[in-house]
Amino acid sequence: MTLADQRWLIFCIASGVFASVMSTSMLSIAFPDLVQFFSISYETLQYRNILFFTFFAVGLPFFGKITDRIGARLVYLTGLSLFVLSCLISSVMTHWYGFLFFQSTQAVADAMIVPAIVTLIRHHFPDERVGWAFGWFSATLSLATIVGPALGGLILKTYEWHALFLVLAFCALISLILGWIRIPAYSTDEKPSGNASIPWISSLSLLAGIIILQMFLLEPSNIGMLVAALSALGGFCYGEARHMPLLPKGFYWHTRFLNACVRVFLIFMVINTIALYGPSYLRDVHHWPTDRIGWVILVESVTGMLFANLAGRAADRYPLSAMGSGMGLSLLGISLLLWTAFGVGSIWMFLFIYLLIGIGHTLTMPAQNKIALLSVPRQQTGNYMGLFQMIQFLTGAFAGGVFGSRVETDGVGRIDPFGFRWTMWICVGLLAGAFITVLVDRCLSKRRTDQSDAFDACH
């Protein structure tokens, strides 16, 4: 496969989540409009985030296993088709519960697409080009986040929020056509296994348990919800023990993979918290119009696209250094964002903040994904990386459940400075924990190198 063919292929693969990434940034700007349209509070709005991210996250290892069983291309194209349908129906919803249902359907579609994409990268690119592939993948995602906030702000300035979903459906349809035409059926080493068990009990029990647990976090006085959540998680343990496991067998022996899972949880708790509440913070506290918010957030996206190729190359050569440097820049940006909640902040400061966060995320993610991807068995890529991505995207549900009621401490349906400051302090602590996992990874790499040198010396 030539370099041009590889670029075309990674563009087609990455375009599958283009609309999904745009939906996150567009809807984060539209949250105040959703609150008004459905006559709900920010706390009630978090049920959308809880359901969306939980269906998405729990579906990742499930559809990862399905991908290993029937092949990545089929799962990818099916997920895109479902995404188009769910967006079209969400655009005409006028009832809150109907909107929640079809947003959950959209999350299922995303859960089909993402593990299929990672599996396609693993099977169609050599190991020494995986970081490069994830770099271009990040560039495509950055393009989506460039278009999303600016386009979303302009749409909301002229039309109702319903129009956002029509745009998303159109973009996903384009990706579906590209994938159908350009993505090969199988690579030379991709061998779908048709006899793998489907973990229905584990998946449904885990889904119910996490949803109920998140609702308990919103209403901690409701002990019945806690009991129900623990019962559902007990059903998950039963399903795992009945030889229909959702989680990959023996994954807990992969020390580097487990360390990567801890790190991705901490990093994405921070990323999703800022993505969920940053735009609303600018609207409610600094009283910015939606189009200005879109252009400021655009800085992070442009930075991501410009530095994506460099970050991918750094991930192939110095993954741990790239990751540590990226987290350091993100920490600086979040510290400045925390400072603005004390009443300080011009548009230039916010531009600088999102520039730092953009460079930080761009450096971190290709290295993080490569370390996790190459630490798992090739023929179980979908199942392992589905688990990895489940942990990554469950943070969206946790960010909504944990911080939803705390960012609006005045209880009047808007974000206030005190609640946002408290949330940003937590984000600083989470990033500090992520730094520790990088140090652990360095120790694991050094130990593995020392063992390899000792083996060579003996032979």
Disulfide bonds with the S-S distance in Angstrom:
none
